[in-house]
Amino acid sequence: MSGLPVISGMQAIEAFSKAGWLPHRQVGSHVVLRKEGSKITLTVPKHKELKPSLLRNLIKVSGLTVEEFETLLK
């Protein structure tokens, strides 16, 4: 398993958007993403750097693999 890159919240939102997770609403500094046909939401903080544990959890909940997510970042 490869290590996760250090990215900002906005970079994560852009990558998840490429996978179909679209911004639904914003609450303070957190953006809630939803995918059509799914009841699951992703809450991504708009921080300068996301902790690797948080990013790994968001990737897991979204149903992506780390490798798929890294591809979406490019």
C-alpha positions as CSV (number, residue, x, y, z in Angstrom):
1,M,0.0,0.0,0.0
2,S,1.5,3.3,-1.0
3,G,1.6,6.4,1.2
4,L,-0.9,9.1,0.8
5,P,0.2,12.5,-0.6
6,V,-0.3,15.5,1.6
7,I,-3.0,17.5,-0.1
8,S,-5.4,20.4,0.8
9,G,-9.1,20.1,1.3
10,M,-9.8,21.8,-2.0
11,Q,-7.5,19.3,-3.9
12,A,-9.5,16.4,-2.3
13,I,-12.8,18.0,-3.3
14,E,-11.6,18.4,-6.9
15,A,-10.5,14.7,-7.0
16,F,-13.7,13.4,-5.5
17,S,-15.7,15.6,-7.9
18,K,-14.0,13.7,-10.8
19,A,-15.4,10.5,-9.3
20,G,-18.9,11.8,-9.2
21,W,-19.0,13.3,-5.7
22,L,-20.5,16.8,-6.1
23,P,-20.6,19.6,-3.5
24,H,-24.1,19.6,-1.9
25,R,-23.6,22.3,0.7
26,Q,-21.0,24.1,2.8
27,V,-21.2,24.4,6.6
28,G,-18.5,26.7,7.8
29,S,-15.2,25.4,6.5
30,H,-16.5,22.0,5.7
31,V,-18.0,21.0,2.3
32,V,-20.5,18.2,2.1
33,L,-20.3,16.1,-1.0
34,R,-23.0,13.8,-2.3
35,K,-23.1,11.2,-5.1
36,E,-26.3,10.8,-7.1
37,G,-28.1,7.6,-6.2
38,S,-26.2,7.3,-2.9
39,K,-27.3,8.1,0.7
40,I,-23.7,8.4,1.8
41,T,-22.2,11.9,2.2
42,L,-18.5,12.9,2.5
43,T,-17.6,15.9,4.7
44,V,-14.3,17.4,3.6
45,P,-12.7,20.2,5.6
46,K,-11.3,23.1,3.5
47,H,-8.0,23.0,5.4
48,K,-4.5,23.7,4.0
49,E,-3.5,20.1,4.7
50,L,-5.6,17.0,5.4
51,K,-4.4,14.5,7.9
52,P,-3.5,11.2,6.2
53,S,-5.9,9.3,8.5
54,L,-8.8,11.5,7.5
55,L,-8.0,11.3,3.8
56,R,-7.7,7.5,4.0
57,N,-11.1,7.3,5.8
58,L,-12.7,9.6,3.1
59,I,-11.3,7.4,0.4
60,K,-12.6,4.3,2.1
61,V,-16.1,5.7,2.6
62,S,-16.2,6.9,-1.0
63,G,-15.6,3.3,-2.3
64,L,-12.4,4.2,-4.0
65,T,-9.0,2.7,-3.5
66,V,-5.9,4.8,-2.7
67,E,-4.6,4.1,-6.2
68,E,-7.8,5.2,-7.9
69,F,-7.8,8.4,-5.8
70,E,-4.2,9.1,-6.7
71,T,-5.1,8.8,-10.3
72,L,-7.9,11.3,-9.9
73,L,-5.5,13.8,-8.4
74,K,-3.5,14.0,-11.6
